[in-house]
């Protein structure tokens, strides 16, 4: 049975947000910071950013960083309809569309919102290929001259759906880990060749960070510089300087990607 009525979408989104809170609230969250100032729970967080991570781990940030002035890009596909309502109840603004499948209106809306909000994108969504980065985030970072924050997420041996992205559902009370960069800058005004060059660089970086987070989550080992990662919502809204979401990993300061 398909859920096509708008009222049912909204009801399912409300119930889904409650389920996400209960389920994701059982996990043990740890993060390794490269630069903790990309996390808006800290007062030194400044300026808008573009956060990217693979689609299969979208429950991780949706649970942790609502009510922080963050706008998330979600597809217009029916599969994302309920998710958009759940994200709204969890404290996220969102834009419906795609950055690489004729989504001109979505890109315009992201450009408008970037003046006051952080953006977050799943660059292999909405339909894949899995873990292949679309050019949209690179285009936006270059056009808006905003830094990327690249985040690798993982759970300890999650259940996987038989979907294009092998969507990850964490086991209750399991480990959840994040490894991410500080700010990653790409040059402004990139042409098509430059966009592809940096697309490949960022794709490799995101895959490396995700693999590192997955190995960390499965091993249960202690990582140098790790910190507890708590869920922070509406009570900290006044501390979200300019906006939004997640982290960075071990001890380096902001990274800048240079042309080879």
C-alpha positions in Angstrom: 0.0 0.0 0.0 1.4 3.4 -1.0 1.0 6.5 1.1 0.0 9.2 -1.4 -2.3 11.5 0.6 -0.6 14.7 2.0 -2.2 14.2 5.4 -0.8 10.7 5.6 2.6 12.0 4.6 2.5 14.5 7.4 1.3 11.9 9.9 4.0 9.5 8.8 6.6 12.2 9.1 5.5 13.1 12.7 5.6 9.4 13.7 8.9 9.0 11.9 10.5 11.9 13.8 9.5 10.3 17.1 10.9 6.9 16.0 14.2 8.6 14.9 14.5 10.3 18.3 13.9 7.0 20.2 16.0 4.8 18.0 19.0 7.1 17.4 19.0 8.2 21.0 20.3 4.8 22.1 23.6 5.1 20.2 27.1 5.9 21.5 28.3 8.9 19.5 31.9 9.9 19.2 33.7 12.4 16.9 37.3 13.2 16.0 37.7 16.9 15.4 40.1 18.4 12.8 38.7 21.8 13.7 35.9 21.9 16.2 34.9 25.4 15.1 32.8 24.0 12.3 30.4 22.7 14.9 27.8 25.4 15.8 27.5 24.3 19.4 30.8 26.1 20.0 30.6 29.9 20.1 33.7 30.3 17.9 31.7 28.9 14.9 31.5 31.6 12.3 30.1 32.0 8.8 28.0 29.8 6.6 29.3 26.4 5.4 28.2 23.5 3.1 28.2 20.1 4.8 28.3 17.0 2.7 28.0 13.3 3.6 26.8 10.1 1.9 23.0 9.6 1.6 23.1 6.2 3.4 24.0 7.9 6.7 21.4 10.8 6.6 19.8 9.7 9.9 23.0 10.6 11.8 22.9 14.4 11.3 19.1 14.6 11.2 19.0 13.3 14.7 21.9 15.3 16.1 21.7 18.8 14.6 18.2 20.1 14.4 17.2 23.6 15.4 20.6 25.1 14.2 19.5 27.1 11.2 20.4 24.5 8.7 18.8 23.9 5.3 18.9 20.4 3.9 18.5 19.5 0.2 16.0 16.6 -0.2 14.8 15.2 -3.5 11.3 15.6 -5.0 11.0 11.8 -5.2 8.1 10.3 -3.3 10.6 8.4 -1.1 11.8 11.7 0.3 8.3 13.1 1.0 7.9 11.5 4.5 11.6 12.2 5.3 11.1 15.9 4.6 8.2 16.0 7.1 10.3 14.1 9.7 13.2 16.5 9.1 10.9 19.5 9.7 9.7 18.0 13.1 13.4 17.5 14.0 14.2 21.1 13.4 15.5 21.3 9.8 14.6 23.7 7.0 14.8 22.0 3.6 14.8 22.6 -0.1 13.1 20.0 -2.4 15.0 19.2 -5.6 18.4 18.1 -6.9 21.6 19.9 -7.9 22.4 17.7 -10.8 19.1 16.6 -12.3 17.5 19.7 -13.8 16.9 21.2 -10.4 17.4 24.9 -11.4 14.7 26.0 -8.9 16.4 24.0 -6.1 19.8 25.6 -6.9 18.2 29.1 -6.9 16.6 28.4 -3.5 19.9 27.1 -2.1 21.6 30.3 -3.4 19.0 32.4 -1.6 19.2 30.6 1.7 23.0 30.5 1.8 23.0 34.1 2.8 21.6 33.3 6.3 21.8 29.5 6.6 24.2 26.7 6.3 23.5 24.1 3.6 23.7 20.4 3.8 23.7 18.0 0.8 24.0 14.3 0.2 26.0 14.4 -3.0 25.2 10.9 -4.2 21.5 11.4 -3.8 18.7 11.2 -4.7 19.2 8.0 -6.8 22.9 7.4 -7.0 25.3 5.9 -8.0 26.2 5.1 -4.5 29.2 7.0 -3.1 29.8 8.9 -6.3 29.9 12.6 -5.8 27.7 14.8 -8.0 29.2 18.2 -9.1 26.4 20.2 -7.3 28.3 20.8 -4.0 31.5 21.8 -5.9 29.5 24.2 -8.0 27.8 25.8 -5.0 31.0 26.1 -3.0 32.7 27.8 -6.0 29.7 30.0 -6.8 29.0 31.1 -3.3 32.6 31.1 -2.1 31.6 29.0 0.9 33.8 26.3 2.5 32.8 22.6 2.4 32.9 20.5 5.5 33.3 16.9 4.5 31.9 14.3 7.0 32.5 10.6 7.2 29.8 8.9 9.3 29.5 5.3 10.4 27.7 2.8 12.7 29.1 -0.5 14.0 27.9 -3.2 11.6 24.5 -1.6 10.7 21.6 -3.3 9.0 21.5 -2.4 5.3 18.4 -2.0 3.2 18.3 -3.4 -0.4 18.3 0.1 -1.9 20.5 1.9 -4.3 22.6 3.4 -1.4 22.4 0.4 0.9 20.8 2.7 3.4 22.3 2.1 6.9 20.1 1.4 9.9 22.1 1.3 13.1 21.7 -1.4 15.7 20.2 -0.2 18.9 22.9 0.7 21.5 25.7 0.4 19.0 28.6 2.7 18.2 28.2 5.8 15.9 31.3 7.6 14.8 32.1 10.8 12.8 35.4 11.8 11.2 35.4 15.1 9.3 37.5 17.9 7.9 37.6 21.4 9.0 36.8 23.9 6.2 37.8 22.8 2.7 38.0 25.6 0.2 37.6 25.4 -3.5 38.5 28.3 -5.9 35.8 30.7 -7.0 34.6 30.7 -10.6 35.6 27.2 -11.6 34.9 26.2 -15.2 33.7 22.7 -16.2 37.2 21.2 -16.2 37.9 22.7 -12.8 34.6 21.5 -11.3 35.5 17.9 -12.4 39.0 18.2 -11.0 37.7 19.2 -7.6 34.7 16.8 -7.8 37.2 13.9 -8.0 39.3 15.3 -5.1 36.4 15.7 -2.8 34.9 12.4 -3.7 38.1 10.6 -2.8 38.3 12.6 0.5 34.7 11.7 1.4 35.2 8.0 0.7 38.4 8.0 2.7 36.8 9.7 5.7 33.8 7.4 5.6 36.1 4.3 5.4 38.0 5.6 8.4 34.8 6.2 10.4 33.5 2.7 9.5 36.7 1.1 10.7 36.6 3.1 13.9 33.0 2.2 14.6 33.6 -1.5 14.0 36.8 -1.7 16.1 35.5 0.1 19.1 39.1 1.4 19.6 39.8 4.8 21.2 40.9 7.4 18.7 43.4 10.1 19.4 41.5 13.4 20.0 38.1 11.8 20.1 35.2 13.6 21.9 31.7 12.7 22.9 29.1 13.9 20.5 25.9 14.9 22.2 22.6 15.8 20.5 21.9 19.5 20.8 18.6 21.0 19.8 16.4 24.0 20.4 17.8 25.0 23.8 21.1 25.9 22.1 19.6 27.7 19.1 20.9 31.1 20.3 24.5 29.7 20.2 24.3 28.6 16.5 26.3 31.5 15.1 25.0 31.9 11.5 23.7 28.3 11.5 24.1 24.8 11.5 25.5 21.3 11.6 28.3 19.0 12.2 31.9 18.5 12.9 35.4 17.9 11.9 38.1 15.3 12.8 41.5 15.0 14.5 44.0 17.9 15.1 44.6 19.8 11.9 43.3 23.3 11.3 41.2 24.2 8.3 42.3 22.4 5.1 42.5 24.0 1.7 42.3 21.9 -1.5 44.8 23.2 -4.1 44.9 22.6 -7.8 47.3 19.9 -8.8 
